[in-house]
Amino acid sequence: MVKPLPRLRLQGFNNLTKALSFNIYDLCYAVTPEQRDRYIDYIDEAYNAERLTQILTDVADIIGANILNVARQDYDPQGASVTILISEEPVIDKRDAGRDAISDAMREHHEQNGDGDASVVAHLDKSHITVHTYPESHPFNGISTFRADIDVATCGVISPLKALNYLIDSFESDIVIADYRVRGFTRDVKGKKHFIDHRINSIQEYLAKHIRTKYEMFDVNVYQENIFHTKMHIKDFDLDTYLFEANASDLSFKERQRIETQLKREVEELFHGRNLT
């Protein structure tokens, strides 16, 4: 359990900025081009503007922020964007902050955009949450990848680390690359500057047990700069979890071996962030 530092008596507002950024990858193998197209359609529907809006709404609730307004946009052929205005303190009656209030606050836009991505931006009064999604496919080897880039930056007492487990669980994550940093300073009533207001040695300290059990993890941390970096990938490889509209038992041994080799190589390249020769 992570122990907080002793409560500080501050001079004015807590000016520390805490930023959590991570990339989430979901891999899939589609045997035929038609299956590949259906996978892209499935991902586009599963993570459309409405779903992303709900995820960000839940994140705001988890970190203790309050939603003021929501604007969203769907793209053609794929993708969506959402903007959520949030404050640290409530400015409306919480009884009115349900689905109807959120729906009434939404402003929808329709715009032609062929880049095939979806994005979400959520603004707190001094902070923001963004989610961008990128579905893509290899031109001929059958591998398709869904990537979600998520940034949660907060200023004040709100901690983005509270939403870490929820966000990882919300996406089908084969690989997670997470970065957390603290910037700025806050001053106590005696005039002393504080450059961090909580104890942390690793992002792993904030991960739930079921996530730590599921993933192999690797850290690169720069403690003196308040920078924390964790890479994660699934420990157990099960081909059936990667096949779209197909079963491993229906494939020949050589086909299974070839597909497994391709997928494992893809995982390694995404995990290390470079092409392997």
N, C-alpha and C positions, 0 to 999 in steps of 0.2 A: 504494500500500500504506500502511495506517495504521500509524504508528510509536507504540508504547507509550511512556509516560513512564518515566524511569528507575525501577527497582524500589525501592519504599519499604520501609524497615524499620519495621514498625508496632508500636504499643503495644497488644497484645491483638488483638481481632478487627477485620477491615475492616468498618466500620459503614455504608459507602455503600450506598444503595438505588438501583438502576438499573431503570427501568421503561420497557418498550416496549409501546406500545398502537397497534393499527391496526384500521381497518375495511376489509374487503374486500367488493367488490360484483361479482356475476356477473349479467348481464342476459340475458334471453331473450324472444323474441317467439313466442307461441303463436297460431296463426291462428284456432283454434276454442276454445270453452270446454272441450271434452273434452280437447284437447291441453294446455290450461292446467292442468287437474286432473292429467293424467299427468306434466307437468313437476314439479309440486309433489311428487307421489309419488316421482318419480325423485330429486329433490334430497333428500327425506327418507330415502330408502334409501342414497343415495351418501354422505351425511354423518350416518349414524346413530351411536348411542353407541359401537358397536364401532369404526367408522372413526375417530371423534374420539379414542377412547381410544388407538388406535394412533398417531395424529398426536402426541398429547401425550407418549406413551412415547418416540417418536423425538426430540421436542424435549428431553425430559429427558436423553436420551443425548447429543444434540448439545452442550448447554450443560454437560455433565459432572455432572449430578445423578443421584441414585440413587432408584429407586422403592421405597417401603415398602408401600404398600397402594393398591388401586383400588376405588372404589365407583361404580356407574353406574345410571342410571334412564332408561327410555324413556317418552315421553309419548304419549298418544292424543288427537287423531288424528295429530299430527306432533311431532317433537322428541325430544330426549334430554338427559340430564345425566350428567356423569362427574366424580368427585372422585379425585384421585391424591395420595397422601402421598409426599413425596420428601425425602431428606436430602442434604446436601452431601457427606457421607462415607458409604461403604457400611457397612451394619450386618448384611448377610447375605452369604453366599458368592455371588460373581457367577455361579458355575455354577448356582445355584438361581434366578437372576433372569430366567429365560426365560418363555415363554408360560404354562407350567404354574403357575409361582409367581404370575404376575400374575393368572391365572384364579382360583387358589385364594384370592387376596386380595380378589377382587371381591365386593361385596354389592349385589345387584340389588333394585330397588324398582319397583313398578308403580303408577302414580298417574294418575287422570284429570286431564287438563289441556288445555284447549282453546286455549291462546294460540299454538300452532303454532310454538314455537321450540325450539331445542336448546341446551343449555349444558354446558360442561365447566369444572371447577375443579380445578386441580392445585396442591397445597400442598407447597412445600419446607419444610425445617425453619425457615427464616426468610424464605421467599419463596413465590410462588404463580404458577400459570399458569391462565388462564381462557379458555374459548372459548364463545361464545354464537352460535347460528345463527338467522336470521330469514328464512324464505321468505314472500313475499307477492306478490299480484297486483293489478293495476289492475282495477277493477270492470267495465270494458267495452272498453278500447282494446288489449288483447292483451299488454301488457308485464308480465312477471313478473320479480321481483328476488330474488336470494338474497344475504343479507348475513351476514358472519361478523365478529364483534367479538372480537378477540384481545388479551389482556393477559399479558405475561410480566414479572414483577417479581422481581428477585433482590437478595440482600444478601450482601456479601462479594466474593469474587474471581470468581464466576460472572457471565458477561456474557450478557444476553438477545439482544444483537445477533448472536450466533453462529447463532441460529435463524431470522433474518430471511428469508434466501433460501429456506430449506426451507418455511417457512410460506406464503410467496407462491406457490411452486410447487405446494404441496399443494392449493390452491384455484384454481378457474377464475376468475382475477381480471381483470376489465375495469377496475376502479378500485381503488386502494389509497390510504388516508389513514393516514399513519404519524406517530406522536409518540414521542419518546424524551426522557427527563429523568433527571437524577441529583440525588438529594436526600441531605441529611445531611452528615456529615463523618467522616473517620477521622483518628486522631492518630498521628504517628510517635513514635519513642522520645525525640526531643528536645522533644516537647510541641507541635509545630506541627500545626495543623489543615490537612487536605487535603480540598477539596470536590469533587474529581474526580480519578480515578487513571489516565485515559487521554486521548489526544488525539482530538478529533473536531470537525470543522467542519460536517459534514452527514451525515445518514443515508445519503445516496447513496454515501458512501465505503465502506459495508459491503455494497452491492448487487453481485451478480455481473454480469459483462459482458453475458450474454444478457438479463438483466432490464433493465439500463440501455439496451440497444438496443431493447427491446420497448416501453418506456414513455416517454411525455413526462412530465417531472418539474418540479416547482415547489417551492421552499423558502421557509419563513418561520422563521427561527431567532432566538432571543434568547440570544446567547452568554453574556452576563454572568449569566444565570439558569440556565444549563445546560439550556435547552429547545431541542429540535430538531424541526422539523415538515416533512414532505415529502408532497406530493400527487402521485399518479401516475395516468395513464390510458393505455390502449392507443393507440399511434400510428396503426396502420393499421386502417381500418374494412372489414370483410368481412361482408356481410349474412348469408352462409351460416353463419357461426359463431354467429349470434344466433337463427337460426330453429330451432324445435323440431319435429322430425318433418316438415320441409318443406325444399324447395330453392328458392333464389331464381329459378332458371331456370323453375320451374313457375308463377311469379307474373307478372302483367302488368306492364308498365313503370310504370303509375300506382300499382299496389299496392306495387311495390318502392320507388318514390320516397316514397310516404306512410309506409311502415314505416321506411325509413332516416331520414326527417325526425324521426319520433317517437323512435326509438332514440338518435339523436345529441342530441336535446334532453334526453332522460332522462340521458344520460351527462354533459352539461354541468351539469345541475341537481344531480346527485349529486356531481360533482367540486367545484362551488362551494358546495354546501350550502345552496342557496336556490332558490326557484321563479323562473324567468325569465319575464318578461312580454313 
